[in-house]
Amino acid sequence: MIKGPRTSQEAVATAVALAKRIGKTPIVVGDAPGFLVNRILMTYLGESLVMIEEGGRIDEIDRVMLDFGMPMGPLALLDQIGIDVANHVAGVLSEAFRDRAPRSTALQILKDKGWLGRKTGRGFYIHPDGAGADDGGGSGGGRPAARRRTSRSEGPPRERERGRVRVDLRPAPEHVDAGPTETRLVLPMINEAARCLEAGVVANPSYVDLAMVLGTGFPPFRGGLLRHADTLGLTAVVQGLEALAGRHGPRFLATRLLLEMAREGRAFFEKE
C-alpha cells in the first residue's frame, strides 16, 4: 500500500480495510523508487548478475540460495519475472541509487537476444516446454542454459572449461574470488532494508520481515530478513559488509543505522 506525501490517514485506513476484506495482507510503505520489496531485491538480484559476469555458475549461485531456504534462486527468479521487465526495473533503480546499485550488462544482453526467461522458453535457464513449463527440477528454473546441449543456433555464448559448458556474458577473469555466495547476496539486503527504515519508507522492522516473507518467499523459519540479521548479530553483519566493501567496492558499505546499532549493541527486535 503506497502512501504519498499528501495521502490522508483516512484514505490509508480505507485502503487497508479493503485489502483485508479481500484476503490480502497490506503493508503501508512510502512513495520512493522501488518502494520496499523491489528496492531490497535490487541488491540481491543485481549482485547475482555481477557474480555471473565474474565467472560464477548460474546453477551454483541458485543452489546456494535454495539451500538457504529461498523458494528459488535469484537467476531462476529473474527468468520468472521476465528478463525485459527486470531490465527495465533495474534501469530505474540504478538511476535512483547510482551510488550502490550493482552494475551488470547481463540482462540487456539477454533482452537484446530475445531470451526473456520462462515466457519465451529461454533466459538464464532453458525451459524445455516454453512458457509456464516446469521440468520438475524444484527450483522453478528449468535446466541451466549453461549446461544443456543445444544446436549452434541456440543457447547463450559458451566455452569449454574443465569439461563443463559455461555461460560467457563477459570474458571470465583468470581468478574469480566471488566470496561466500550467501553472505554476498544476503548482507546487502539487510543493509538496504536498514536504509528503508532510515528513510521512513517503512515504519518498523516487523513490516520489513512480513513483506519479505510474503512478497519474496524469504524463508519463514529464519523469522524474516531483519530477524535473521539479529540472529547473525549486527556487529557480524557490519563486519561482513566491510569485508565485502574492501573486496568488491563501496556499494557494500554499511548504512549509518546499522553502524549505530552495532556500536550500541542493539538489535532490530529487542528482547523484552
N, C-alpha and C positions, 0 to 999 in steps of 0.2 A: 504494500500500500504506500504510494508515493505522496508525501506531504510537501507541498510547495511553501514558499515563504509567506504567501497570502492565504493559505488554506485555513479555514476556521476549525476550531475544535469540534464544532457541531458537525461539520462535513466529514471530518475524520471518524467521529463516533458513528455516524450513519453508515459510512463505507465499511467500517469494521463489523458492525452488526449485520450488514448484508452478507459479507463474506462468511461469517459464522453461520448464518442461516442456510447458506447453500453448501455447507460442509467443508469450507476452507479454513486454513489457519493463517489469519492475516498477521503481518509484521509491518509496522509502520516505520518507514525509513525516509531520510531526507532526499531532496531532489539534487542529485550530483551525478557526474559521469559514472556509469556502471552501477549506480545505486549501491547495493551491498554485495549480493552474491556474485554478480558478474565482475565486480571490482576485485574481490578476493580471488576468484578463479583466474583473473588475468595473470597473476603471478604464477599460479600452478600450471596452467596450460602453456603460457609463454615460456616458462623455464624448461618444460619438457621439449619444446621445439628447439631451443638453444642447445640442449643436450644432444639432440639428434644431429644438429649441424657440427657438433664437436666430435661426432663419431659414435654416439650411443645407439644401441639397438632398440628398435621400436618395441618388440615383444618383451625385452628385458625391462625396459622402463615401465611398461604397463604392468608386468608381473609383480614388480616391487610394490606398486600401489594396490594391486589386488590383494597381495599378502598383508598389506597394511589394513585392509578392510573396506576399501572403496569398491563400489559395485562394478566399476570398470576403470581401466587405466586412462590417463589423460589423452592419449592419442586415439584410443578407441572412442572416447567421448567426443573428440573433435570430429571423427567420422560420423557419429550420430547427429551432432549439431548441424553438420554441413560445413564443408571447407569454405564455401563462399560466404556463408553467414558469419562464421568465426573470423574470417579475414576482415570483413567489414567492421565487426565489433573490435577486433584487435587494433585496427587503424584509428578508430575513435578514441579508444583508451590510451593508445600510445601518444596521441596528440595531447590528451588531457594530463597524462602523467609521464612526461618526457624524461624526468629525472630517474625513473625507476622501472618503467615498463620494459620487460625483456624484448630485445630486438631480434627478429628472425625473418628470413625470406621464405621459409618452408611453405607457409600457407599460400602465398602468392604464386609460388612455383606450381603447386598442385592445382590451384584455381585456373591458372593460365592453360594447363593441360586438359582441363575439364574433368579432373578427378576430384569430385566434390564429396566423396565419402559414400556412406551406405546408399544414399538415394540414386547414385549413378553406378554403384557396384564396385567402385574403386576410390580409394583415398590413401590413407596410411596403410590400410588393410585392403585386401581383395575380398569382396563379398560375393561368393560364387553365384548366388541366385539373384543378385541385383538388389533393388530397393526392398527394405523390410525383411531381408533374409537373415537367418541366424544359423550358422553351421554347427551349433551345439558346443562351441568351444568354451562357453562360460563367461567370456569377457565382453560379449556383445560386439566383438571387433572382427569377426571372420578370420581369415588367415592373413598373417602379416604379408604385405606386398613384398617385403624384403626376402621372403623365404619360399614363396610359391613359384614354381616354374611356369613361365608363360612364353608365348611366341615373341619374336624380336620386336613386334609392333606393340606389345603390351607391357604394362608394368613400369615402375619408375626406373631411372638410370641405375645401373648396378655394376658391381665389380666383384671378382672373386677375392676373398680374403680368408685365409686359414680354412679353406674348404667350405665357406659359407657365402651366401649371396647377401649383400648388404645394400641398403638404400644409400645413394650418394646425392644428397641435395647440395652439397658443397664438398670440395676435396677434404678428406679427413686429415688431421694433423698426425705427425709421426707418433706423438704420445698424447693420449687422452686422459685427463685427470678430472673426471666429472664430479668427483666427491660422492659421498653416500647419497644415493638417489632419494631415499625417503627424506633425509634431512634437507636436501636441496629443494625439494618440492613442498614440504610441509611448513618449514620455518617461515618462508616468505608469506604464506597465507596467514600465519599468526601475526606477522608484522603488519600486513595490510589491514587485518581486522582491527588491530590496535589503532591504526591511523583512522579508520572509520569511527571508532569511539572518540578519538581526539577531536575529530572534525564535527561531531554531533550528527553524523549520518544515521547512526542507530543509538538508541537510548542506553542500552546496557548489554553486558556480555551474554546474558541469557537469550536475548533476541538474536545475537550473532549465532550462537550454537543451534538454536531452533531453526534458523534459516539455512544453515549449512547442512544439518541433518535432513531436513525435509526437502530442501532445494537442490542439494548435490549428492545426497546419499552418503555424506560423511559418516563413518561407522558409528552407530549409536553406542556401541559398547565402550567407545572411548569418551563418551559423555558430551561430545561436541568439540569444535576446534579449540576454543579457549579453555575449556575444561581439560583438554589434552595438554595445552600449554602449561596449565598449573601442575599437571602430573609430571611433566618433564622438569618443571622448575623454571621460573622466568630468568634466573641467573644463567642456567644452562642454555636457554633459548637465546639470550643476548650473546653469550659466548659463541654459540653456534653461528649466529648471524655475522658476528665479527670475523670468524674464520672464513665464512663464505665470501664476505666482502673483500678480505685480503686475497682470496684466490680468484674471484670472479668479478669483482668490481663493486662500486659504491651503491648499486641498486639494492644490495643486501643490508645496508647499514640500518641498525635498529632505530625505530622511531623514539621520540622523546618519552612517550608514555611508558614504553617497555623499559627504557633505561631507568626512569624514575622508580618504577615499581620494583625492578630488580634490585636497585640500590637500597630501597627501603624494606626489602623483604616481603613485599605484598604479593597478593595473588588476585586473579580476576574474580574468583569465588572464595571469599574469606571464610574460614571455618568459624562457626559460632562457638 
